């Protein structure tokens, strides 16, 4: 789910301290992934269900 959200987000935004946010709806819930991108790698900070 996290990889799919990063690869195909429905919405993206900038977060606190230049962190990146990716959102994706899954059924009646939404997943929010907070991450940084370093070179070609993603560093996941948190994953939150809304």
The first five atom37 places (N, CA, C, CB, O) and aatype in JSON, in Angstrom:
{
  "aatype": [20, 20, 20, 20, 20, 20, 20, 20, 20, 20, 20, 20, 20, 20, 20, 20, 20, 20, 20, 20, 20, 20, 20, 20, 20, 20, 20, 20, 20, 20, 20, 20, 20, 20, 20, 20, 20, 20, 20, 20, 20, 20, 20, 20, 20, 20, 20, 20, 20, 20],
  "atom_mask": [
    [1, 1, 1, 1, 1],
    [1, 1, 1, 1, 1],
    [1, 1, 1, 1, 1],
    [1, 1, 1, 1, 1],
    [1, 1, 1, 1, 1],
    [1, 1, 1, 1, 1],
    [1, 1, 1, 1, 1],
    [1, 1, 1, 1, 1],
    [1, 1, 1, 1, 1],
    [1, 1, 1, 1, 1],
    [1, 1, 1, 1, 1],
    [1, 1, 1, 1, 1],
    [1, 1, 1, 1, 1],
    [1, 1, 1, 1, 1],
    [1, 1, 1, 1, 1],
    [1, 1, 1, 1, 1],
    [1, 1, 1, 1, 1],
    [1, 1, 1, 1, 1],
    [1, 1, 1, 1, 1],
    [1, 1, 1, 1, 1],
    [1, 1, 1, 1, 1],
    [1, 1, 1, 1, 1],
    [1, 1, 1, 1, 1],
    [1, 1, 1, 1, 1],
    [1, 1, 1, 1, 1],
    [1, 1, 1, 1, 1],
    [1, 1, 1, 1, 1],
    [1, 1, 1, 1, 1],
    [1, 1, 1, 1, 1],
    [1, 1, 1, 1, 1],
    [1, 1, 1, 1, 1],
    [1, 1, 1, 1, 1],
    [1, 1, 1, 1, 1],
    [1, 1, 1, 1, 1],
    [1, 1, 1, 1, 1],
    [1, 1, 1, 1, 1],
    [1, 1, 1, 1, 1],
    [1, 1, 1, 1, 1],
    [1, 1, 1, 1, 1],
    [1, 1, 1, 1, 1],
    [1, 1, 1, 1, 1],
    [1, 1, 1, 1, 1],
    [1, 1, 1, 1, 1],
    [1, 1, 1, 1, 1],
    [1, 1, 1, 1, 1],
    [1, 1, 1, 1, 1],
    [1, 1, 1, 1, 1],
    [1, 1, 1, 1, 1],
    [1, 1, 1, 1, 1],
    [1, 1, 1, 1, 1]
  ],
  "atom_positions": [
    [[0.81, -1.2, 0.0], [0.0, 0.0, 0.0], [0.86, 1.26, 0.0], [-0.92, -0.01, 1.19], [0.55, 2.23, -0.7]],
    [[1.91, 1.25, 0.79], [2.78, 2.43, 0.86], [3.49, 2.65, -0.48], [3.81, 2.27, 2.01], [3.55, 3.78, -0.97]],
    [[4.02, 1.6, -1.06], [4.7, 1.73, -2.35], [3.75, 2.21, -3.43], [5.32, 0.39, -2.78], [4.11, 3.05, -4.26]],
    [[2.53, 1.69, -3.43], [1.53, 2.12, -4.41], [1.17, 3.58, -4.22], [0.28, 1.25, -4.3], [0.98, 4.31, -5.19]],
    [[1.07, 4.02, -2.97], [0.76, 5.42, -2.69], [1.87, 6.33, -3.18], [0.53, 5.63, -1.18], [1.6, 7.4, -3.73]],
    [[3.12, 5.92, -2.99], [4.24, 6.74, -3.46], [4.34, 6.73, -4.99], [5.54, 6.24, -2.85], [4.69, 7.75, -5.59]],
    [[4.04, 5.6, -5.61], [4.15, 5.49, -7.07], [2.99, 6.17, -7.78], [4.2, 4.03, -7.47], [3.17, 6.75, -8.85]],
    [[1.78, 6.11, -7.2], [0.58, 6.65, -7.85], [-0.29, 7.42, -6.86], [-0.24, 5.52, -8.48], [-1.42, 7.01, -6.59]],
    [[0.2, 8.51, -6.32], [-0.6, 9.26, -5.34], [-1.77, 9.97, -6.01], [0.28, 10.27, -4.61], [-1.67, 10.4, -7.16]],
    [[-2.87, 10.09, -5.28], [-4.0, 10.88, -5.78], [-3.77, 12.36, -5.51], [-5.32, 10.43, -5.12], [-4.28, 13.23, -6.23]],
    [[-2.98, 12.64, -4.48], [-2.7, 14.03, -4.11], [-1.32, 14.08, -3.47], [-3.8, 14.6, -3.14], [-0.93, 13.15, -2.76]],
    [[-0.58, 15.16, -3.71], [0.71, 15.37, -3.06], [0.73, 16.77, -2.47], [1.88, 15.17, -4.06], [-0.01, 17.65, -2.89]],
    [[1.6, 16.96, -1.49], [1.69, 18.25, -0.83], [3.05, 18.34, -0.15], [0.53, 18.45, 0.21], [3.77, 17.35, -0.06]],
    [[3.4, 19.53, 0.31], [4.62, 19.74, 1.08], [4.22, 19.79, 2.55], [5.37, 21.04, 0.64], [3.19, 20.37, 2.91]],
    [[5.05, 19.2, 3.39], [4.76, 19.16, 4.82], [5.78, 19.95, 5.61], [4.73, 17.74, 5.31], [6.52, 20.77, 5.06]],
    [[5.8, 19.7, 6.89], [6.68, 20.35, 7.84], [8.15, 20.03, 7.53], [6.34, 19.91, 9.27], [8.48, 18.89, 7.22]],
    [[9.0, 21.03, 7.6], [10.45, 20.89, 7.35], [10.75, 20.28, 5.99], [11.07, 20.03, 8.44], [11.63, 19.42, 5.88]],
    [[10.06, 20.7, 4.97], [10.28, 20.26, 3.59], [10.01, 18.77, 3.37], [11.68, 20.57, 3.17], [10.51, 18.19, 2.4]],
    [[9.25, 18.16, 4.24], [8.86, 16.77, 4.02], [7.79, 16.71, 2.97], [8.38, 16.1, 5.34], [7.04, 17.67, 2.79]],
    [[7.7, 15.6, 2.28], [6.71, 15.43, 1.22], [5.57, 14.57, 1.74], [7.35, 14.8, -0.04], [5.77, 13.68, 2.57]],
    [[4.37, 14.83, 1.23], [3.18, 14.09, 1.62], [2.55, 13.48, 0.39], [2.18, 15.0, 2.37], [2.45, 14.13, -0.65]],
    [[2.11, 12.25, 0.5], [1.4, 11.57, -0.58], [0.13, 10.96, 0.0], [2.3, 10.47, -1.27], [0.17, 10.33, 1.06]],
    [[-1.0, 11.14, -0.69], [-2.29, 10.64, -0.23], [-2.9, 9.72, -1.28], [-3.25, 11.81, 0.07], [-2.72, 9.91, -2.48]],
    [[-3.63, 8.7, -0.79], [-4.35, 7.8, -1.69], [-5.56, 7.24, -0.95], [-3.43, 6.66, -2.21], [-5.45, 6.83, 0.21]],
    [[-6.7, 7.22, -1.62], [-7.91, 6.63, -1.05], [-7.91, 5.14, -1.27], [-9.16, 7.27, -1.66], [-7.6, 4.65, -2.36]],
    [[-8.27, 4.42, -0.23], [-8.4, 2.96, -0.29], [-9.73, 2.61, 0.36], [-7.19, 2.23, 0.42], [-9.83, 2.55, 1.59]],
    [[-10.74, 2.38, -0.46], [-12.08, 2.15, 0.08], [-12.63, 3.45, 0.65], [-12.06, 1.05, 1.17], [-12.61, 4.48, -0.02]],
    [[-13.11, 3.41, 1.87], [-13.66, 4.61, 2.49], [-12.64, 5.3, 3.4], [-14.92, 4.26, 3.29], [-12.99, 6.21, 4.15]],
    [[-11.38, 4.88, 3.32], [-10.32, 5.48, 4.13], [-9.25, 6.06, 3.23], [-9.72, 4.44, 5.09], [-9.17, 5.75, 2.04]],
    [[-8.42, 6.91, 3.81], [-7.34, 7.55, 3.06], [-6.02, 7.3, 3.79], [-7.6, 9.09, 2.88], [-5.95, 7.41, 5.02]],
    [[-4.98, 6.96, 3.02], [-3.66, 6.76, 3.6], [-2.81, 8.0, 3.31], [-2.99, 5.46, 3.03], [-2.86, 8.57, 2.22]],
    [[-2.05, 8.4, 4.3], [-1.15, 9.56, 4.17], [0.26, 9.06, 4.47], [-1.56, 10.74, 5.14], [0.51, 8.5, 5.53]],
    [[1.17, 9.27, 3.53], [2.57, 8.87, 3.69], [3.42, 10.13, 3.77], [3.04, 7.93, 2.52], [3.4, 10.96, 2.86]],
    [[4.17, 10.26, 4.85], [5.09, 11.38, 5.03], [6.49, 10.83, 4.75], [4.98, 12.01, 6.5], [6.9, 9.83, 5.34]],
    [[7.22, 11.49, 3.86], [8.52, 10.95, 3.44], [9.45, 12.05, 2.97], [8.34, 9.92, 2.34], [9.03, 13.18, 2.72]],
    [[10.71, 11.7, 2.84], [11.73, 12.53, 2.21], [12.27, 11.73, 1.04], [12.88, 12.93, 3.21], [12.23, 10.5, 1.04]],
    [[12.78, 12.42, 0.05], [13.41, 11.75, -1.09], [14.88, 12.13, -1.08], [12.72, 12.13, -2.45], [15.23, 13.31, -1.18]],
    [[15.74, 11.12, -0.96], [17.18, 11.33, -0.95], [17.77, 10.6, -2.15], [17.83, 10.84, 0.39], [17.74, 9.37, -2.21]],
    [[18.3, 11.35, -3.08], [18.77, 10.81, -4.35], [17.62, 10.05, -5.01], [20.02, 9.87, -4.13], [16.6, 10.67, -5.33]],
    [[17.74, 8.77, -5.21], [16.67, 7.98, -5.84], [15.91, 7.13, -4.81], [17.26, 7.08, -6.93], [15.14, 6.25, -5.2]],
    [[16.13, 7.38, -3.53], [15.51, 6.58, -2.48], [14.46, 7.39, -1.72], [16.58, 6.06, -1.52], [14.57, 8.6, -1.58]],
    [[13.45, 6.68, -1.24], [12.43, 7.27, -0.4], [12.72, 6.9, 1.06], [11.02, 6.8, -0.82], [12.97, 5.74, 1.36]],
    [[12.69, 7.88, 1.94], [12.84, 7.64, 3.37], [11.47, 7.9, 4.0], [13.96, 8.55, 4.01], [11.04, 9.04, 4.1]],
    [[10.8, 6.83, 4.43], [9.46, 6.93, 4.99], [9.57, 7.4, 6.44], [8.7, 5.56, 4.91], [10.32, 6.83, 7.23]],
    [[8.83, 8.44, 6.77], [8.84, 8.98, 8.13], [7.63, 8.44, 8.9], [8.83, 10.52, 8.11], [7.77, 8.01, 10.04]],
    [[6.46, 8.48, 8.28], [5.27, 7.91, 8.93], [4.21, 7.57, 7.91], [4.7, 8.89, 9.97], [4.2, 8.09, 6.79]],
    [[3.31, 6.68, 8.33], [2.15, 6.29, 7.53], [0.95, 6.41, 8.44], [2.29, 4.82, 6.93], [0.94, 5.85, 9.54]],
    [[-0.07, 7.14, 7.99], [-1.23, 7.45, 8.83], [-2.51, 7.13, 8.06], [-1.22, 8.95, 9.27], [-2.63, 7.46, 6.88]],
    [[-3.46, 6.48, 8.72], [-4.79, 6.24, 8.14], [-5.72, 7.34, 8.62], [-5.34, 4.84, 8.54], [-5.76, 7.67, 9.8]],
    [[-6.48, 7.9, 7.69], [-7.53, 8.88, 8.03], [-8.88, 8.25, 7.85], [-7.41, 10.15, 7.16], [-9.9, 8.9, 8.08]]
  ]
}
